[in-house]
Amino acid sequence: MGTILIVDDEIGFRRSVAAALHRSGHQILEASNSSEALDLAVENQPELIISDVCMEEGDGLALLKSIRADPRTATIPFVVMTGQPDFQGMVVGAEQAADAYLPKPFSFQTLLTTVEHRLGREKLLRRSAEEIKGQLQRILEVSPDLIGIIEPKTKHFIFLNVAGRKMLGFAESSDVSRHNLSAFLLASGIERLEKEAYPSAMRDGMWAGENILLSSFGRQIPVKQFLQAHRDQHGTISYLSTIAHDLSDDKEAQAALKASETKFRSLVDSLPDAVIIHDLLGRIVFANARTSDLFGYDLDELKEKEIWNLFSGPSKPEMQGSAAHGREHVREAICVRKSGEEFPAEVTENQLELNGERVQLSIIHDISSRRKLERERQIMEVQLRQALKLESIGQLAAGIAHEINTPTQYIGDNTRFLQDSFGSFSKLLPEYEKLAQGAKNSSITPELIQSVEKAVAEADLEYLLSEIPKAIQQSLEGVERVTKLVRAMKDFSHPGVSEKTAIDLNHTIDSTITVARNEWKYVANMVLDFDAALPPVPCHAAELNQVILNLIVNAAHAIADVVGDGNGGKGTITVSTAKKESCVEIRIQDTGTGIPEHARQKIFEPFFTTKEVGKGTGQGLAISRSVIVDKHGGRIYFETEVGQGTTFIIQLPLTIPSHSEK
C-alpha cells in the first residue's frame, strides 16, 4: 500500500477519511492547510494527495498549482474534494491538472474505490515508465554514438553512455558529473559551443554541426554533434542532451575516397585514349584529359556537348543501340575535332551501372598513326618479302647455274659431235655422188667402188648412224630440261599481285621444287604425291612460292644434319597435295632431325632459328606464317618427332572470304 496525504481544515472529516484509508492498509499523513501540505509533500513524497478545495487557510486549487510547479512533487497524483460540487469547480480543477474529483458528501466505498483506482493506475504508469526507462537506458548504452545529458547551468554531465565514456576516455564506473563538456573540446570548439551551439539550442531547441572532441588521452576526434534543450511544462530548460557521432572512419573513408578519385583521375588522364561517360541521352558526364587533347575542347565545353557531336556519320539511334545490354561493342568511326578536322578512330563502347543509373562508356582510340604505320608496315613487309625472295634466288643462283650448266654441257658436246660427223658426211657424200653418176652412165669402175669404200671406212658410217640419233635425243632432252628450269624460274620469280588469283597449285609447287633442286638433290630423294583432281586454288602465287621454297630448303637442311653430304645414303622429302572439305592441304614431310621440344613454341616467332649462325635469319617461318594465316586466311602447323623428322601442313581455303568476313 502507499502513503496518502489528506488535506482538510475540518478535523473531524479529515480524521474519518484518514481512519477509513488506514484500515485499508495505507499510511496516512495529515495537513490542515495548503502550506503545511506542501512541506509534507516535498519531504515525504506521498503516492497520493487528497485535498479539500475550500479551506480557511489556503486554497486547495492553489496547493494543486504549487504541487505541479515544483519538480519534486509535480508528478504526485492529486484528488480534489469539495462540498460545493459545481461544474465551474470541476473545470478549474481540470485546468490545474487534478487527477480525480470527489464531491462531498461521498461514501467511504466511493473514497476507497477512487483511491485504489488512482494508486493502481499510478503503479501501472510507474511500472510502464520504469520499463520504458529501462528500454531507453539499454538503447542509449548500446548506441555507438556518444549520448550525454548535461546540466544546463553548469554544463556538467549528468549522464554519459558507454560509447561516450569510451570515446572520451572515462572508465565505465567513473563519476562523470564532475566534468564539464568544454573540458573535452579544443579552444575553437569551446568558442563555437558558447557562441553558436548553446544559443541556438536555447533559442531554437536544437543545434547541429561538426566539432572536434578531445579525449582524456589527447586524441582528437572529429564528430557530428547535436545539442538539444529540453524544457518542462512551464518552459523552463530542465536539461540539455548531446549526441556526437564519430566521423573518424567517415573522414578516413572520405580521404581514401578522395585519394582514390584523385588516383583514378590521374590514371584515366594518363591514358592514351579518350575516355567518355555519357547518359543514354548522349549528355557527357565525364571526360578525361586525353579527350580534351584529342578533340580540342576544354573539359567544361565537353560537358555541354552530346556524344553525337564528336562523330561524323553514325546517326543517333545507331549509336544509342550500339552497346545495348552491357555487351562490349567495338567499331571504327570517323571523329570530328573542334576545328572540323576529321580523323579515324576505333571506338569501344559498353553500358554499365553508375550510381544506380545506366550510362555508356566510350573509349576512343585515334588510329590515324596506326593506319599510317599499317601502310608503312605493309610496304616494309612487301619489301622484306621481295628481299627474301631475291636472297633466296641469290642463294639458289649457283645451284640453278649448275642445273642449267649440266644439260648445256652435253648439248654442246653433242652439237660438236654432230658438227664433226657432218664433216665425215661431207667427205662421203661426193663419193656417193660419183657412184650415182657412174650408175647412170654404166661406167662404174673398180677404182670408183674402191674410192667409195675407202670414204665409208674413213667416215665410220656405222658408228655415226648409231650415235647421231642418240646425240640428237640427248640434246632435245637437255633443251627440255633447260626450258623447264627457265620456266620454273619464271614462275617462281613472277611478281605478286594484290588480289588472289586461282592457280594450278600442283604446277606451282612443282616449279618451286625444280628451282630448289640443287638444294635437295645431293641429300634427299624427292617424292611427289599430287592430287590430279585438285581444283584451282585462290592464292597469292608469288608469296606462296616463297613459303614452299622455305619449307623445302628447311627440309633439305634438316636431312643434311642427319645424312651429311649424302654419300652414305639419302633421306626423303615427300610433298603431297589433297582436297580436304573446304580447303586444300599441302604436306611437306622430311626424314630429318625433328624439332626439339624447347623450340616448338617459338618456331614461328621472328628471328628465332635453330640453325647455326650464318645459315638462317629466323625470318622464313615467321613470314611463312604471316603469308598463310594473314594473307590467305589459312592455317600452318607442324607434326614432329625428334630423330624421325617433321611434317609441315598448310591448309588453304578454296573460297575467298567476303569483305565482312575478313
Number of C-alpha atoms within 10 A of each C-alpha: 12 14 19 25 24 23 27 27 20 13 13 10 11 18 15 12 18 20 15 15 20 15 9 12 12 15 17 18 17 21 20 20 23 27 15 15 23 19 12 16 21 15 11 13 17 19 20 23 25 23 31 26 23 17 17 11 13 16 17 25 23 15 23 25 17 17 24 21 15 12 12 13 18 15 15 19 23 25 24 23 23 20 13 12 14 10 9 9 16 18 12 12 24 15 11 18 16 21 16 18 19 20 14 12 11 11 10 13 10 11 15 15 12 16 19 16 13 19 19 13 13 17 14 12 12 13 12 12 12 12 12 12 13 12 12 11 12 12 12 19 17 11 13 17 20 23 22 24 20 24 17 18 10 10 16 20 21 19 17 24 22 21 22 23 20 15 21 20 15 18 11 14 8 9 13 18 15 9 15 16 17 17 14 18 20 15 12 11 18 19 13 16 20 13 11 14 22 20 15 18 19 18 11 11 16 19 20 17 14 15 23 22 26 20 18 13 10 11 13 16 19 19 21 17 22 19 23 22 23 16 14 11 9 8 8 10 16 15 18 25 21 19 18 26 19 20 18 13 10 13 13 11 13 13 12 12 13 12 12 13 12 12 12 12 14 13 11 17 18 13 13 14 22 23 22 20 23 21 19 16 13 18 17 22 16 16 23 20 20 19 24 20 14 19 20 16 17 13 16 11 11 22 16 11 17 15 22 18 14 16 19 14 9 12 10 15 8 9 16 16 11 20 20 15 10 15 12 14 15 16 11 14 19 16 23 18 17 13 9 11 9 15 17 20 21 18 21 18 22 19 22 17 10 11 7 7 10 14 22 25 20 23 20 25 20 21 17 13 10 14 13 11 12 13 12 12 14 12 12 12 14 14 12 15 20 18 12 17 21 14 12 16 18 12 13 17 16 13 17 21 11 13 19 19 14 13 20 17 13 16 21 13 14 20 16 13 17 18 12 12 19 14 12 18 17 12 14 21 14 13 19 18 12 16 19 14 13 15 12 10 9 9 12 15 12 8 9 16 16 11 17 19 15 13 20 19 12 12 19 13 16 10 10 17 11 10 16 16 12 13 19 16 14 16 21 14 15 21 16 13 17 18 13 16 20 17 15 22 18 13 18 26 19 13 12 15 12 6 8 15 14 15 15 15 23 22 13 18 24 17 23 24 23 19 26 27 21 19 22 24 15 18 26 26 15 16 12 16 13 17 14 9 8 14 16 14 21 19 23 21 25 19 25 21 22 23 22 22 23 21 20 25 18 20 30 26 22 23 26 21 13 18 20 15 14 16 9 8 13 20 23 20 24 19 23 18 22 19 17 12 9 11 16 21 19 23 19 20 23 28 24 28 21 19 20 12 10 8 12 12 8 12 18 21 15 14 14 17 19 13 13 8 8 6 10 14 16 17 19 23 22 16 23 23 21 18 21 21 16 13 13 22 16 19 17 20 12 15 13 19 15 12 13 12 21 21 23 18 17 23 23 22 20 20 13 16 11 7 6 5 6 8
